[in-house]
Amino acid sequence: MSKEPVAVVGIGQTKHVAARRDVSIAGLVREAARRALDDAELEWADVDAVVIGKAPDFFEGVMMPELYLADALGAVGKPMLRVHTAGSVGGSTALVAANLVAARVHSTVLTLAFEKQSESNAMWGLSLPIPFQQPLLAGAGGFFAPHVRAYMRRSGAPDTVGSLVAYKDRRNALKNPYAHLHEHDITLEKVQASPMLWDPIRYSETCPSSDGACAMVLTDRAGAARCAKPPAWMLGGAMRSEPTLFAGKDAVSPQAGKDCAADVYRQAGIADPRRDIDAVEMYVPFSWYEPMWLENLGFAEEGGGWKLTESGVTELDGDLPVNMSGGVLSTNPIGASGMIRFAEAALQVRGQAGEHQVDGARKVLGHAYGGGSQFFSMWLVGATAPDN
């Protein structure tokens, strides 16, 4: 039996900020969910199940928050699932929800991811000891900086590429009313003059710490037909993982990322991603990961990702826009960051991305990764329904 086509008919985000002290976690998630339902022109009673995701519970210190959030999300008496795959969890959560629709388990599913980083300290929460190594790193940047340096050595990329990405994404964020960082006075020179945190990653080349939530309403073909607004259709979706540490692991371009992208492209009938995909919402918490993931996802040959960035291909008006919304570099409620990538991809093909809309976007990739580059989740959405 063929899969049921999956449509994104509702999208809702909170305004992402450093601290939402005016609401509890329950209030935060309900705000995003209500906006998604309003976008879909549906009510809580129309939802068959809820799939929720976030990053590790120790970030906020609330264990199994999904239990007390059921009431806020209209899930009392309904199936509710919790997903966790580190930083990629927002994407994985959306895929779990999509698979419930595709398998015809449920007709309409509300999926949501969140983080309230103001009630945590993610930098030190992520500064965990690694066996047989001296505890010299602080935060995720300390873990990933050596991988960036390895990429620079391998590709011959000049040390200016990271600042070009950050400058682009922060300018894109100015066109996105939901983005956390709105740096109206941003210049390339300011990015390049910002303090060095983890060589070669500068302060302005890192993601912020955000409070925020993102929600989507996913439904089947019949549900999509009842909606007035055009849906985004899932053309392919996949998750892959690999160990954090193992002999032969390529930290610069993980095999799990390549395999995940290849599966999505196979499902969607994508022969040449560079030609067939119009734009990408990519999980880039540190600016150098744009060129690294361009290669990992098959948009550039090995060692060539930085050339696309440097030549302006990934600009909002470029041939392959990347992170039109400002990306993780401008908004980072960790648990929701991956879902924001998926949701922003859907907004693009629905033609609802506002000032950061890419003209003629018909197929857009949403991408998320997490942990020590060991978890990957991706989906490709399109403006027209798949053939099956």
C-alpha positions as CSV (number, residue, x, y, z in Angstrom):
1,M,0.0,0.0,0.0
2,S,1.3,3.4,-0.9
3,K,1.9,6.1,1.8
4,E,-0.7,8.8,2.4
5,P,0.6,12.1,1.1
6,V,1.5,14.5,4.0
7,A,0.6,18.2,3.8
8,V,1.7,21.1,6.1
9,V,-1.4,23.2,6.4
10,G,-0.6,25.2,9.5
11,I,2.6,26.9,10.8
12,G,3.0,28.9,14.0
13,Q,6.0,30.4,15.8
14,T,6.6,32.6,18.8
15,K,8.7,35.7,18.6
16,H,12.1,34.3,19.6
17,V,13.9,36.3,22.2
18,A,16.5,35.9,24.9
19,A,14.0,35.5,27.7
20,R,10.2,35.1,27.6
21,R,9.6,35.9,31.3
22,D,5.9,36.7,30.6
23,V,5.0,33.1,30.0
24,S,5.6,29.6,31.5
25,I,6.8,26.8,29.2
26,A,3.1,25.8,28.9
27,G,2.2,29.3,27.8
28,L,5.1,29.4,25.3
29,V,4.1,26.2,23.5
30,R,0.4,27.0,23.5
31,E,1.2,30.4,21.8
32,A,2.9,28.6,18.9
33,A,0.3,25.8,18.7
34,R,-2.6,28.3,18.6
35,R,-0.9,30.2,15.8
36,A,-0.5,27.0,13.8
37,L,-4.1,26.0,14.3
38,D,-5.3,29.5,13.3
39,D,-3.1,29.3,10.1
40,A,-4.8,26.0,9.3
41,E,-8.2,27.3,10.3
42,L,-8.7,24.4,12.7
43,E,-9.5,24.0,16.4
44,W,-8.1,21.8,19.1
45,A,-10.8,19.2,18.5
46,D,-9.7,18.7,14.9
47,V,-6.3,17.3,16.1
48,D,-6.0,13.5,16.5
49,A,-2.6,13.4,18.1
50,V,0.3,15.6,19.4
51,V,4.0,15.0,18.8
52,I,6.3,17.1,20.9
53,G,10.1,17.5,21.0
54,K,12.8,19.4,22.9
55,A,16.5,19.1,23.7
56,P,17.7,17.5,27.0
57,D,15.4,18.0,30.0
58,F,18.3,19.1,32.1
59,F,18.5,22.4,30.2
60,E,15.4,23.7,32.0
61,G,15.5,21.2,34.8
62,V,11.9,20.1,34.1
63,M,11.8,16.3,33.7
64,M,9.4,14.9,31.1
65,P,7.6,18.2,30.5
66,E,5.3,16.7,28.0
67,L,3.3,15.3,30.8
68,Y,2.3,18.6,32.2
69,L,2.1,20.2,28.7
70,A,-0.7,17.9,27.5
71,D,-3.4,20.2,28.8
72,A,-1.9,23.3,27.2
73,L,-1.7,21.5,23.8
74,G,-5.2,20.0,23.8
75,A,-3.8,16.5,24.2
76,V,-5.7,15.3,27.2
77,G,-7.3,12.0,26.2
78,K,-5.4,11.9,22.9
79,P,-2.1,10.1,21.9
80,M,0.9,12.3,22.7
81,L,4.5,11.3,21.8
82,R,7.8,12.8,22.9
83,V,10.8,12.8,20.6
84,H,14.5,13.5,21.5
85,T,17.5,13.5,19.2
86,A,19.6,16.3,20.6
87,G,19.8,19.4,18.4
88,S,18.1,17.7,15.5
89,V,15.1,17.0,17.6
90,G,12.9,19.6,16.0
91,G,13.3,18.0,12.6
92,S,12.9,14.5,14.0
93,T,9.8,15.5,15.8
94,A,8.2,16.7,12.6
95,L,9.2,13.5,10.8
96,V,7.6,11.3,13.5
97,A,4.4,13.3,13.2
98,A,4.5,13.1,9.4
99,N,5.0,9.3,9.5
100,L,1.9,9.0,11.6
101,V,-0.1,10.7,8.9
102,A,1.7,8.8,6.1
103,A,1.0,5.5,7.7
104,R,-2.7,6.5,8.1
105,V,-2.5,6.1,11.9
106,H,-3.9,9.6,12.3
107,S,-5.4,12.1,9.9
108,T,-4.4,15.4,11.5
109,V,-1.4,15.7,13.8
110,L,-0.1,18.8,15.7
111,T,3.6,18.7,16.1
112,L,5.6,21.2,18.2
113,A,9.1,21.8,19.6
114,F,10.4,24.3,22.0
115,E,13.2,25.5,24.4
116,K,13.2,28.0,27.1
117,Q,17.0,28.6,27.4
118,S,16.6,31.5,29.8
119,E,15.7,28.9,32.4
120,S,18.9,27.0,31.7
121,N,22.6,27.3,31.0
122,A,23.1,25.3,27.8
123,M,26.8,26.3,27.4
124,W,27.8,24.6,30.6
125,G,25.2,22.0,30.3
126,L,26.9,20.9,27.1
127,S,30.4,21.1,28.6
128,L,30.4,17.4,29.5
129,P,33.6,15.4,30.1
130,I,34.8,13.2,27.2
131,P,36.4,9.9,28.3
132,F,40.2,9.8,28.0
133,Q,40.5,13.5,27.1
134,Q,41.4,16.6,29.2
135,P,38.3,18.7,30.0
136,L,39.4,21.8,27.9
137,L,36.3,22.7,25.9
138,A,33.4,24.9,26.9
139,G,30.1,24.7,25.1
140,A,29.3,23.2,21.7
141,G,31.6,25.7,20.0
142,G,34.6,24.1,21.8
143,F,33.6,20.7,20.5
144,F,33.0,21.8,16.8
145,A,35.9,24.3,16.4
146,P,38.5,21.5,15.7
147,H,36.1,20.1,13.0
148,V,36.0,23.6,11.4
149,R,39.8,23.9,11.4
150,A,40.0,20.4,9.8
151,Y,37.6,21.6,7.1
152,M,39.7,24.7,6.5
153,R,42.9,22.6,6.1
154,R,41.1,20.0,3.9
155,S,39.4,22.5,1.6
156,G,41.9,25.4,1.6
157,A,39.1,27.8,2.5
158,P,40.2,31.3,3.4
159,D,39.5,32.4,7.0
160,T,37.0,35.1,5.8
161,V,34.3,32.6,4.8
162,G,32.7,32.3,8.3
163,S,32.2,36.0,8.6
164,L,30.5,36.1,5.2
165,V,27.9,33.5,6.3
166,A,27.2,35.3,9.6
167,Y,26.8,38.7,7.8
168,K,24.4,37.2,5.3
169,D,22.3,35.4,7.9
170,R,22.0,38.4,10.2
171,R,20.9,40.5,7.3
172,N,18.3,37.9,6.4
173,A,17.0,37.9,9.9
174,L,16.1,41.6,9.6
175,K,13.5,40.5,7.1
176,N,12.0,37.9,9.5
177,P,9.8,39.3,12.3
178,Y,10.1,36.1,14.4
179,A,13.9,36.1,14.4
180,H,15.7,36.6,17.7
181,L,18.6,38.8,16.6
182,H,17.8,42.0,14.7
183,E,21.1,43.7,14.4
184,H,20.2,46.8,12.3
185,D,23.8,48.1,12.4
186,I,25.4,44.9,11.3
187,T,28.4,45.2,8.9
188,L,30.9,42.7,7.7
189,E,33.6,44.6,9.5
190,K,31.8,44.3,12.8
191,V,31.5,40.5,12.4
192,Q,35.2,40.2,11.6
193,A,36.1,42.5,14.5
194,S,34.1,40.5,17.1
195,P,36.0,38.6,19.8
196,M,37.4,35.1,19.0
197,L,35.7,32.5,21.1
198,W,36.9,29.2,19.7
199,D,39.4,29.6,16.9
200,P,38.4,30.2,14.2
201,I,34.8,30.9,15.4
202,R,34.1,34.5,16.4
203,Y,31.4,35.8,18.7
204,S,29.3,37.1,15.8
205,E,29.7,33.7,14.0
206,T,27.8,31.8,16.8
207,C,24.1,31.2,17.5
208,P,22.3,33.1,20.3
209,S,20.5,31.5,23.3
210,S,16.8,31.8,22.6
211,D,13.4,31.2,24.2
212,G,10.9,30.0,21.6
213,A,8.5,27.4,20.1
214,C,7.5,26.3,16.7
215,A,4.4,24.3,15.7
216,M,3.0,22.7,12.6
217,V,-0.3,21.1,11.7
218,L,0.2,18.1,9.4
219,T,-2.7,16.3,7.6
220,D,-3.6,13.9,4.9
221,R,-4.9,14.6,1.4
222,A,-8.5,14.9,2.5
223,G,-7.5,17.3,5.3
224,A,-5.5,19.4,2.9
225,A,-8.5,19.6,0.5
226,R,-10.6,21.2,3.3
227,C,-8.0,24.0,3.9
228,A,-8.4,27.3,2.2
229,K,-4.6,28.1,2.0
230,P,-2.2,26.2,-0.2
231,P,-0.3,23.5,1.7
232,A,3.3,22.4,1.5
233,W,3.6,18.7,0.6
234,M,6.3,16.5,2.0
235,L,8.2,14.9,-0.9
236,G,10.7,13.0,1.2
237,G,11.9,12.8,4.7
238,A,14.5,10.8,6.6
239,M,16.6,10.4,9.8
240,R,20.0,8.9,10.2
241,S,22.4,8.6,13.1
242,E,26.0,7.4,13.9
243,P,28.1,7.1,17.0
244,T,29.8,10.3,18.3
245,L,33.2,8.7,18.4
246,F,34.4,5.7,16.3
247,A,37.4,4.8,14.3
248,G,37.2,6.3,10.9
249,K,34.5,8.9,11.7
250,D,34.6,11.9,9.4
251,A,33.7,14.8,11.7
252,V,33.9,17.2,8.7
253,S,31.4,15.4,6.6
254,P,29.6,12.7,8.5
255,Q,28.4,9.6,6.7
256,A,25.0,9.7,8.4
257,G,24.4,13.2,6.9
258,K,25.2,12.0,3.4
259,D,23.0,8.9,3.8
260,C,20.1,10.9,5.2
261,A,20.2,13.4,2.3
262,A,20.6,10.6,-0.3
263,D,17.4,8.9,1.1
264,V,15.4,12.1,1.0
265,Y,16.6,12.8,-2.6
266,R,15.7,9.2,-3.6
267,Q,12.2,9.5,-2.2
268,A,11.6,12.9,-3.9
269,G,13.1,11.9,-7.2
270,I,15.9,14.4,-7.0
271,A,18.8,13.6,-9.3
272,D,20.8,16.8,-8.9
273,P,20.1,18.7,-5.7
274,R,22.0,21.8,-6.9
275,R,19.7,22.0,-10.0
276,D,16.5,20.6,-8.6
277,I,16.2,22.3,-5.2
278,D,15.4,26.0,-5.0
279,A,16.5,26.9,-1.5
280,V,17.7,25.4,1.8
281,E,16.9,26.0,5.5
282,M,20.1,24.5,7.0
283,Y,21.1,23.9,10.6
284,V,24.1,26.2,10.9
285,P,24.8,27.1,14.6
286,F,28.3,28.2,13.8
287,S,28.8,30.0,10.5
288,W,31.4,27.6,9.0
289,Y,28.9,24.9,8.9
290,E,27.2,26.4,5.9
291,P,30.0,25.4,3.5
292,M,30.6,22.2,5.3
293,W,26.9,21.1,5.0
294,L,26.7,22.3,1.4
295,E,29.2,19.6,0.6
296,N,27.7,17.0,3.0
297,L,24.3,17.4,1.4
298,G,25.5,17.2,-2.2
299,F,25.2,20.8,-3.3
300,A,28.9,21.2,-3.8
301,E,31.8,18.9,-4.5
302,E,34.2,18.1,-1.7
303,G,36.2,21.2,-0.9
304,G,33.9,23.4,-2.9
305,G,31.2,24.5,-0.4
306,W,33.1,27.7,0.6
307,K,33.3,28.8,-3.0
308,L,29.5,28.9,-3.2
309,T,29.3,31.0,-0.1
310,E,32.1,33.3,-1.2
311,S,30.6,33.8,-4.7
312,G,27.2,34.9,-3.3
313,V,25.3,31.7,-4.5
314,T,23.8,31.3,-1.0
315,E,22.6,34.9,-0.6
316,L,18.9,35.6,-0.5
317,D,18.9,36.7,-4.1
318,G,21.5,34.0,-5.1
319,D,21.1,30.9,-7.2
320,L,20.7,28.7,-4.1
321,P,19.5,30.8,-1.1
322,V,20.5,29.3,2.3
323,N,18.9,30.3,5.6
324,M,16.5,32.9,4.2
325,S,15.0,33.3,7.7
326,G,18.3,34.1,9.3
327,G,18.9,30.6,10.4
328,V,20.1,29.2,13.7
329,L,22.8,31.9,13.7
330,S,19.9,34.4,14.4
331,T,17.5,32.2,16.3
332,N,18.2,29.3,18.5
333,P,15.7,27.8,20.9
334,I,17.6,24.5,20.7
335,G,14.8,22.1,20.8
336,A,12.8,24.0,18.2
337,S,15.7,25.1,16.0
338,G,15.4,22.0,13.7
339,M,11.6,22.4,13.4
340,I,12.0,26.0,12.5
341,R,14.1,24.9,9.5
342,F,11.4,22.5,8.5
343,A,8.6,25.1,9.0
344,E,10.5,27.8,7.2
345,A,11.0,25.5,4.2
346,A,7.2,24.9,4.2
347,L,6.6,28.6,4.4
348,Q,8.7,29.1,1.3
349,V,6.8,26.7,-0.9
350,R,3.5,28.0,0.4
351,G,4.6,31.5,-0.6
352,Q,4.1,32.8,2.9
353,A,7.7,33.7,4.0
354,G,7.1,37.5,3.8
355,E,10.1,39.7,3.1
356,H,12.5,36.7,3.1
357,Q,10.4,34.8,0.4
358,V,12.4,33.3,-2.5
359,D,10.6,34.0,-5.7
360,G,9.4,30.9,-7.4
361,A,10.5,28.5,-4.6
362,R,8.9,25.2,-5.5
363,K,11.1,22.7,-3.7
364,V,12.9,23.6,-0.5
365,L,15.0,21.4,1.9
366,G,14.8,21.6,5.7
367,H,17.8,20.2,7.5
368,A,18.8,19.6,11.1
369,Y,21.7,17.9,12.9
370,G,22.4,17.3,16.6
371,G,24.7,15.9,19.2
372,G,28.3,15.5,18.1
373,S,27.2,15.6,14.4
374,Q,25.7,12.1,15.0
375,F,21.9,12.8,14.5
376,F,20.5,14.0,11.2
377,S,16.9,14.7,10.1
378,M,15.8,16.3,6.8
379,W,12.7,16.8,4.7
380,L,12.0,18.1,1.3
381,V,8.7,19.9,0.7
382,G,7.1,21.0,-2.5
383,A,4.3,23.2,-3.7
384,T,2.5,20.2,-5.4
385,A,1.5,16.9,-4.0
386,P,3.6,13.8,-4.8
387,D,2.3,11.4,-7.4
388,N,1.7,8.4,-5.0
